[in-house]
C-alpha cells in the first residue's frame, strides 16, 4: 500500500500540476461561419477557376462545392460555388467589391453573390386563379421555412369567401389578398404592376390569365410560371384532358420563365409520373396536380439558391 500511496502522491509532480498554482487559459470561441453562394457567367478564358478560388481563399473562405459548365464550342463559362467564411474577416461589403473586381476582369455577363443568413429574403407576389393547390402548397412552404421568400401579397382574379382556407391563412399571417376581377378587355394589369412594384420576382400559381407584352416589359423582373403539362406538348388550356385523351403513359409538369411567347419561356424544372389505362380522368388530374405543386416549389427554391442561369436564347443551366 505504501507504494501505491507514493505513486499517487507523486502524480501531480510527474504531470506538472501544483496544488497551489492551477491556471487555465480561456480560449475565445471561434467565430461562427456563414454560408455564401456565388454564380458566375462570362466569356470562357484560361484561369477563371483559379481566380475564383483565390478570391474566396484569400479572405479565409473555404469552398464546399463547385459546379462548372463550359458548353462545347460556345466560348462561355458558367459556375456556381458554395463556400463558408468568417463574416468578421470578410465583411459583406468587401465581399461584394471583391466579386465585382473579378467580374470586371473577365467581362462577366452575370456575377451574383448571396449570403442567405445576412441578405434579405426575396420578396415575391403570388398570382392565382380559381384552383388552390399550388397556392396552398406555396403558402405552407413559406410557413414551414422550406421556401426562402417573403410573400408580399396574393393577387387573384377569383373571389374567395372569408371562411375559405386560403383567406383564413392569409389573414392569420398578415398577407394581403387582392381580388381583381378581369375581363377580356380589362386585365387590371396597371393595378397589378402597382401592387408588385417592390417585388424581386413573381410566381404564377395557376394564374389563368395571359400577361401582355406591355406588362412584361414594364415589370422587367423574372416571372415563374407552372404549366400543368410536359412542355412543349399539350400547350394552351386543358392540357390534362388533352393528355388523357391522347392516351399518354407519362404525364408531367413544367415550371418555366414567362416570356412574350405563350408557354415558350426557358424551362427551369420538369417532373414526370407514369400513368396507365387504369387511371380515369379524376386520378389523372390528381397526379398532375401533385406534380405541379412539387415542380413549382422546386423551381422557386432553385431560383432562390442561385442555381438557374440563362443559356442561349431559350434554355437554362440549372446547377
C-alpha positions as CSV (number, residue, x, y, z in Angstrom):
1,X,0.0,0.0,0.0
2,X,3.0,2.3,0.6
3,X,4.0,2.0,-3.0
4,X,0.5,2.9,-4.1
5,X,0.5,6.0,-1.8
6,X,3.8,7.1,-3.1
7,X,2.8,6.9,-6.7
8,X,-0.4,8.8,-6.0
9,X,1.4,11.5,-4.1
10,X,3.9,11.9,-6.8
11,X,1.4,12.1,-9.7
12,X,0.9,15.8,-9.6
13,X,4.6,16.5,-9.8
14,X,5.0,14.0,-12.6
15,X,2.5,15.7,-14.9
16,X,3.5,19.2,-13.9
17,X,0.5,20.2,-11.7
18,X,0.8,22.1,-8.4
19,X,-1.9,22.2,-5.9
20,X,-1.1,25.8,-5.2
21,X,-0.8,27.0,-8.8
22,X,-3.5,25.8,-11.1
23,X,-4.3,28.0,-14.1
24,X,-6.3,27.5,-17.3
25,X,-6.1,29.6,-20.4
26,X,-9.5,30.6,-21.6
27,X,-9.8,30.3,-25.4
28,X,-12.0,32.6,-27.3
29,X,-14.9,30.7,-29.0
30,X,-14.4,30.6,-32.8
31,X,-16.4,33.0,-34.8
32,X,-19.5,31.3,-36.4
33,X,-19.0,30.7,-40.1
34,X,-21.5,31.9,-42.7
35,X,-22.6,30.2,-45.9
36,X,-22.2,32.0,-49.2
37,X,-23.2,31.3,-52.8
38,X,-21.6,32.8,-55.9
39,X,-22.7,32.3,-59.5
40,X,-20.6,33.4,-62.5
41,X,-21.4,33.6,-66.2
42,X,-18.7,35.1,-68.5
43,X,-16.8,34.5,-71.7
44,X,-14.6,31.4,-71.4
45,X,-10.9,32.1,-70.6
46,X,-7.9,30.5,-69.0
47,X,-7.6,30.8,-65.2
48,X,-11.2,31.6,-64.2
49,X,-11.5,28.7,-61.7
50,X,-8.1,29.7,-60.2
51,X,-9.1,33.3,-59.8
52,X,-12.5,32.4,-58.3
53,X,-10.8,30.0,-55.8
54,X,-8.2,32.6,-54.9
55,X,-10.8,35.3,-54.4
56,X,-12.5,33.1,-51.7
57,X,-9.4,31.6,-50.2
58,X,-7.5,34.9,-49.9
59,X,-10.2,36.1,-47.5
60,X,-10.1,32.9,-45.4
61,X,-13.1,31.3,-47.1
62,X,-13.4,27.7,-47.9
63,X,-15.2,26.3,-51.0
64,X,-17.5,23.4,-50.1
65,X,-18.8,22.5,-53.6
66,X,-18.2,24.0,-57.0
67,X,-20.0,23.3,-60.3
68,X,-18.6,24.3,-63.6
69,X,-20.2,24.1,-67.1
70,X,-18.4,25.1,-70.3
71,X,-20.6,24.2,-73.3
72,X,-18.7,22.8,-76.3
73,X,-17.9,25.4,-79.0
74,X,-19.8,28.2,-77.2
75,X,-16.9,30.0,-75.6
76,X,-18.9,30.8,-72.4
77,X,-18.2,29.8,-68.8
78,X,-20.7,29.0,-66.0
79,X,-20.0,28.3,-62.4
80,X,-21.7,28.0,-59.0
81,X,-19.8,27.9,-55.8
82,X,-20.9,27.1,-52.2
83,X,-18.5,28.4,-49.6
84,X,-18.2,29.2,-45.9
85,X,-16.4,32.2,-44.5
86,X,-16.0,34.3,-41.3
87,X,-18.0,37.5,-41.6
88,X,-15.6,39.2,-39.2
89,X,-12.7,38.6,-41.6
90,X,-14.7,39.1,-44.8
91,X,-17.3,41.7,-44.4
92,X,-20.3,41.6,-46.7
93,X,-19.5,44.9,-48.4
94,X,-15.9,43.8,-49.0
95,X,-17.1,40.5,-50.5
96,X,-19.3,42.4,-53.0
97,X,-16.3,44.5,-54.0
98,X,-14.1,41.5,-54.4
99,X,-16.5,39.7,-56.7
100,X,-17.2,42.9,-58.6
101,X,-13.5,43.2,-59.4
102,X,-13.5,39.6,-60.6
103,X,-16.5,40.1,-62.8
104,X,-14.8,43.2,-64.4
105,X,-11.6,41.2,-65.0
106,X,-13.5,38.6,-67.0
107,X,-16.2,40.8,-68.5
108,X,-18.9,38.8,-66.8
109,X,-22.5,38.9,-68.0
110,X,-23.6,37.8,-64.6
111,X,-21.9,37.6,-61.2
112,X,-24.1,37.3,-58.2
113,X,-23.1,36.6,-54.6
114,X,-25.6,35.8,-51.9
115,X,-25.3,35.2,-48.1
116,X,-28.7,33.7,-47.1
117,X,-28.1,34.4,-43.3
118,X,-27.3,38.1,-43.9
119,X,-29.1,39.1,-47.1
120,X,-32.9,39.9,-47.1
121,X,-35.1,37.1,-48.4
122,X,-36.5,37.5,-51.9
123,X,-39.8,39.4,-52.0
124,X,-42.4,37.8,-54.2
125,X,-46.1,38.2,-55.1
126,X,-48.2,35.2,-56.0
127,X,-50.8,35.4,-58.7
128,X,-53.5,32.6,-58.7
129,X,-56.9,32.0,-60.2
130,X,-59.6,29.6,-59.0
131,X,-57.6,26.5,-58.3
132,X,-55.9,26.5,-54.9
133,X,-53.5,23.5,-54.9
134,X,-50.3,25.4,-56.0
135,X,-51.1,28.5,-54.0
136,X,-51.8,26.5,-50.8
137,X,-48.6,24.5,-51.2
138,X,-46.5,27.7,-51.6
139,X,-48.1,29.2,-48.5
140,X,-47.4,26.2,-46.4
141,X,-43.8,26.0,-47.8
142,X,-43.3,29.6,-46.8
143,X,-44.8,29.0,-43.4
144,X,-42.5,26.0,-42.8
145,X,-39.4,27.8,-44.0
146,X,-38.9,25.5,-46.9
147,X,-39.1,28.4,-49.3
148,X,-36.6,31.2,-48.6
149,X,-39.0,34.0,-49.7
150,X,-41.2,36.7,-48.2
151,X,-44.7,36.7,-49.7
152,X,-45.8,40.4,-50.0
153,X,-49.3,39.7,-51.3
154,X,-51.6,37.3,-53.2
155,X,-53.4,38.6,-56.3
156,X,-56.3,36.7,-57.9
157,X,-59.0,37.3,-60.5
158,X,-61.2,34.9,-58.5
159,X,-63.2,35.8,-55.4
160,X,-62.7,33.7,-52.3
161,X,-65.1,33.8,-49.3
162,X,-63.8,34.9,-45.9
163,X,-64.3,31.4,-44.5
164,X,-62.1,29.6,-47.0
165,X,-58.8,28.0,-46.0
166,X,-56.7,30.4,-48.2
167,X,-58.3,33.6,-46.8
168,X,-58.1,32.4,-43.2
169,X,-54.4,31.5,-43.7
170,X,-53.6,34.9,-45.3
171,X,-55.4,36.9,-42.6
172,X,-53.7,34.9,-39.8
173,X,-50.3,35.7,-41.2
174,X,-51.0,39.3,-42.3
175,X,-50.6,38.7,-46.1
176,X,-52.8,40.9,-48.2
177,X,-55.2,39.3,-50.7
178,X,-56.3,41.4,-53.7
179,X,-59.2,40.2,-55.8
180,X,-59.0,41.9,-59.2
181,X,-61.9,40.9,-61.4
182,X,-60.8,40.8,-65.1
183,X,-62.5,40.8,-68.5
184,X,-61.2,40.2,-72.0
185,X,-60.9,43.9,-72.4
186,X,-59.6,44.8,-68.9
187,X,-56.9,42.6,-67.4
188,X,-56.2,45.1,-64.5
189,X,-52.5,44.9,-65.3
190,X,-51.9,48.5,-64.2
191,X,-53.2,47.7,-60.8
192,X,-51.1,44.5,-60.6
193,X,-48.0,46.5,-61.5
194,X,-48.8,48.9,-58.7
195,X,-49.1,46.0,-56.2
196,X,-45.9,44.2,-57.2
197,X,-43.6,47.2,-57.8
198,X,-41.3,46.3,-54.8
199,X,-41.0,42.6,-55.5
200,X,-38.0,40.7,-56.7
201,X,-39.9,38.2,-58.9
202,X,-43.5,37.0,-59.4
203,X,-44.9,33.5,-59.2
204,X,-47.9,32.4,-61.3
205,X,-49.5,29.6,-59.3
206,X,-52.1,28.5,-61.9
207,X,-52.9,32.1,-62.8
208,X,-55.1,31.6,-65.9
209,X,-54.6,35.0,-67.5
210,X,-52.1,35.8,-70.2
211,X,-49.8,38.7,-69.2
212,X,-49.4,41.2,-72.0
213,X,-46.1,42.2,-73.7
214,X,-46.5,45.7,-72.1
215,X,-46.8,44.2,-68.6
216,X,-43.7,42.0,-69.0
217,X,-41.7,44.9,-70.3
218,X,-43.0,47.2,-67.5
219,X,-42.3,44.8,-64.7
220,X,-38.8,43.8,-66.0
221,X,-38.1,41.2,-63.3
222,X,-38.4,37.5,-63.7
223,X,-41.8,35.7,-63.6
224,X,-42.0,32.0,-62.9
225,X,-45.0,30.0,-64.1
226,X,-46.2,26.5,-63.6
227,X,-47.7,24.7,-66.6
228,X,-49.8,21.6,-66.0
229,X,-48.3,19.7,-68.8
230,X,-44.9,18.5,-70.1
231,X,-44.0,21.3,-72.4
232,X,-43.6,21.6,-75.4
233,X,-46.5,19.1,-75.6
234,X,-50.2,19.9,-74.8
235,X,-50.0,23.7,-74.7
236,X,-52.9,26.0,-74.0
237,X,-56.0,25.2,-72.0
238,X,-56.9,21.8,-70.5
239,X,-53.6,20.1,-71.1
240,X,-54.5,17.3,-68.7
241,X,-57.6,16.5,-70.7
242,X,-55.6,16.7,-73.9
243,X,-53.0,14.2,-72.5
244,X,-55.7,11.9,-71.1
245,X,-57.5,11.7,-74.5
246,X,-54.2,11.2,-76.2
247,X,-53.6,8.1,-74.0
248,X,-50.1,9.1,-72.8
249,X,-48.2,6.8,-70.4
250,X,-46.2,9.7,-68.8
251,X,-47.7,12.9,-67.5
252,X,-45.7,15.9,-66.4
253,X,-45.5,19.4,-65.1
254,X,-43.2,22.2,-66.3
255,X,-42.0,25.3,-64.5
256,X,-40.6,28.0,-66.8
257,X,-39.9,31.7,-67.1
258,X,-42.7,33.8,-68.6
259,X,-41.8,35.4,-72.0
260,X,-43.8,37.2,-74.6
261,X,-44.4,33.8,-76.4
262,X,-47.1,31.8,-74.6
263,X,-45.6,28.7,-72.8
264,X,-42.3,29.2,-74.7
265,X,-40.1,30.5,-71.8
266,X,-36.9,28.9,-70.7
267,X,-37.6,25.8,-68.6
268,X,-36.4,25.7,-65.0
269,X,-37.9,22.4,-63.8
270,X,-39.8,19.4,-65.2
271,X,-41.3,16.4,-63.4
272,X,-43.0,13.3,-64.7
273,X,-45.1,10.4,-63.4
274,X,-46.3,7.2,-65.0
275,X,-50.0,6.7,-65.7
276,X,-51.8,3.8,-67.3
277,X,-55.1,2.7,-68.8
278,X,-56.3,2.1,-65.2
279,X,-56.4,5.8,-64.5
280,X,-59.6,7.8,-65.0
281,X,-59.7,11.5,-65.6
282,X,-60.0,12.2,-61.9
283,X,-56.9,10.2,-60.8
284,X,-55.1,11.6,-63.9
285,X,-55.8,15.2,-62.7
286,X,-54.9,14.4,-59.1
287,X,-51.5,13.0,-60.1
288,X,-51.0,16.0,-62.4
289,X,-51.8,18.5,-59.6
290,X,-49.3,16.8,-57.2
291,X,-46.6,17.1,-59.9
292,X,-47.4,20.8,-60.4
293,X,-47.0,21.6,-56.7
294,X,-43.6,19.8,-56.4
295,X,-42.4,21.2,-59.7
296,X,-43.2,24.9,-58.9
297,X,-41.8,24.6,-55.4
298,X,-38.5,23.1,-56.7
299,X,-38.2,25.8,-59.3
300,X,-38.6,28.6,-56.8
301,X,-36.1,27.0,-54.5
302,X,-33.6,26.6,-57.3
303,X,-34.1,30.2,-58.3
304,X,-33.6,31.5,-54.8
305,X,-30.5,29.3,-54.3
306,X,-28.9,30.8,-57.5
307,X,-29.0,27.5,-59.4
308,X,-30.6,28.9,-62.5
309,X,-28.7,30.8,-65.2
310,X,-29.7,31.7,-68.8
311,X,-28.2,29.6,-71.5
312,X,-28.5,30.6,-75.2
313,X,-31.9,32.1,-76.1
314,X,-34.4,29.7,-74.7
315,X,-32.5,27.4,-72.4
316,X,-31.2,27.4,-68.8
317,X,-28.3,26.0,-66.9
318,X,-29.6,24.6,-63.6
319,X,-26.9,23.5,-61.2
